[in-house]
């Protein structure tokens, strides 16, 4: 994975963690907190995907 | 009837999901069957667009605001919009075949009453609501003893029985010729070395196999170039030069595909072309191995231990229709389990799984240490059941601590007797089936789990054998 993308994904996770704390303070809705958790997982899986080799014949 | 399948894993998983989805569609041709995939693998899903509607999770749009402008709210808005559009479809069923945390949230957020696969309880905690999800969570994966193929697991999730019609999804050439060699794999640890590939291809040439074609991704092209430069005779190099559609045509018109665990093997299975699969401990061939009739699996501890002459010999025997020389498993057809009489690894663990999950009489051979471990688990389990019974009967302030400590000791036993990890993982997954609710209902659920566990443990070591396990173990 390119260094710049790695940095941006890491930063994205930090921002989402911070947003999670803000959600707790502001007592955001349960559904909003589920969306935030899902987004965190999407970023984590993106890191894994970017680090995996492309599959044969896949469009990147 | 409208069904959404979530398949947000990689290309191979999409291909392994296809038979189950085809069977689902076959069972009800008028249903609307949608699949949600990552944009990167859309091409693979589009192969089945005659009977499957392909949707993509717009990862770039969702993550764009966050990655480019540190805009959390922007990304949340995009994500909510995607979820909203899926929710608006009013699906009758969400079939989550992804087994990832993201997919569990997505399944929950789409808001459909009927779901299968990983999801979330009403309080957001992780939920394993169906039997096969619990099985996958606790027993499937590399290094684990599962011997059920992923395509069968997906079919169980979908509630369908697979037939040959669900496997022959890509048309095979009537006049196949030559051998296709895949030079890479989805992970480096599954891939053969260049030296090995050169030796295998040279050995195939020596055995008179004239047409050899190299396939692989664009990242694997340098490997193929090295091979072409080092082998004496002509090799067709298509590595990094084919689209998915072109790759399928190449595979469909060959007699045999050789390679490690990867997408070309799965394409071959869906085409009915036999494979010679080179497998390593970094893969579980029972779960993802090629199932086209006549496929064989060779095993080595690592890619650099693959013996080229053995591979070439087995390939020749396959092309000549001869019986296997040294393979550890073979496929008699996609609807049959692998035939693997010589494979003994994790045999006992698999017997424990069959007994615990499928209530097949236990057919393993337990060592004195394993019998002792099971008897320890029985005693701990009895203690836990009694604590839950006392909780059902009224207040017991100590019960919670007792249960916690006894459960921690389950882990200690499994650490000492690794084959019993199957049981501990069964227990962990079973506890994840219990969602939020009234205390007395949760207590009853947990108690029932431990009552079931008592039955499982008694099946492994009947009560009359209990004393055997308490004998002093030999010093060695």
Boltz contact constraints between the chains, C-beta under 6 A:
constraints:
  - contact:
      token1: [A, 8]
      token2: [B, 67]
      max_distance: 6.0
  - contact:
      token1: [A, 12]
      token2: [B, 66]
      max_distance: 6.0
  - contact:
      token1: [A, 12]
      token2: [B, 67]
      max_distance: 6.0
  - contact:
      token1: [A, 15]
      token2: [B, 70]
      max_distance: 6.0
  - contact:
      token1: [A, 15]
      token2: [B, 72]
      max_distance: 6.0
  - contact:
      token1: [A, 19]
      token2: [B, 72]
      max_distance: 6.0
  - contact:
      token1: [A, 34]
      token2: [B, 105]
      max_distance: 6.0
  - contact:
      token1: [A, 34]
      token2: [B, 109]
      max_distance: 6.0
  - contact:
      token1: [A, 34]
      token2: [B, 124]
      max_distance: 6.0
  - contact:
      token1: [A, 35]
      token2: [B, 76]
      max_distance: 6.0
  - contact:
      token1: [A, 35]
      token2: [B, 79]
      max_distance: 6.0
  - contact:
      token1: [A, 35]
      token2: [B, 80]
      max_distance: 6.0
  - contact:
      token1: [A, 37]
      token2: [B, 105]
      max_distance: 6.0
  - contact:
      token1: [A, 38]
      token2: [B, 102]
      max_distance: 6.0
  - contact:
      token1: [A, 38]
      token2: [B, 105]
      max_distance: 6.0
  - contact:
      token1: [A, 39]
      token2: [B, 79]
      max_distance: 6.0
  - contact:
      token1: [A, 41]
      token2: [B, 101]
      max_distance: 6.0
  - contact:
      token1: [A, 41]
      token2: [B, 102]
      max_distance: 6.0
  - contact:
      token1: [A, 42]
      token2: [B, 102]
      max_distance: 6.0
  - contact:
      token1: [A, 45]
      token2: [B, 102]
      max_distance: 6.0
  - contact:
      token1: [A, 53]
      token2: [B, 219]
      max_distance: 6.0
  - contact:
      token1: [A, 54]
      token2: [B, 217]
      max_distance: 6.0
  - contact:
      token1: [A, 54]
      token2: [B, 219]
      max_distance: 6.0
  - contact:
      token1: [A, 55]
      token2: [B, 11]
      max_distance: 6.0
  - contact:
      token1: [A, 55]
      token2: [B, 263]
      max_distance: 6.0
  - contact:
      token1: [A, 56]
      token2: [B, 216]
      max_distance: 6.0
  - contact:
      token1: [A, 56]
      token2: [B, 217]
      max_distance: 6.0
  - contact:
      token1: [A, 56]
      token2: [B, 263]
      max_distance: 6.0
  - contact:
      token1: [A, 56]
      token2: [B, 264]
      max_distance: 6.0
  - contact:
      token1: [A, 57]
      token2: [B, 242]
      max_distance: 6.0
  - contact:
      token1: [A, 57]
      token2: [B, 244]
      max_distance: 6.0
  - contact:
      token1: [A, 57]
      token2: [B, 247]
      max_distance: 6.0
  - contact:
      token1: [A, 58]
      token2: [B, 11]
      max_distance: 6.0
  - contact:
      token1: [A, 59]
      token2: [B, 43]
      max_distance: 6.0
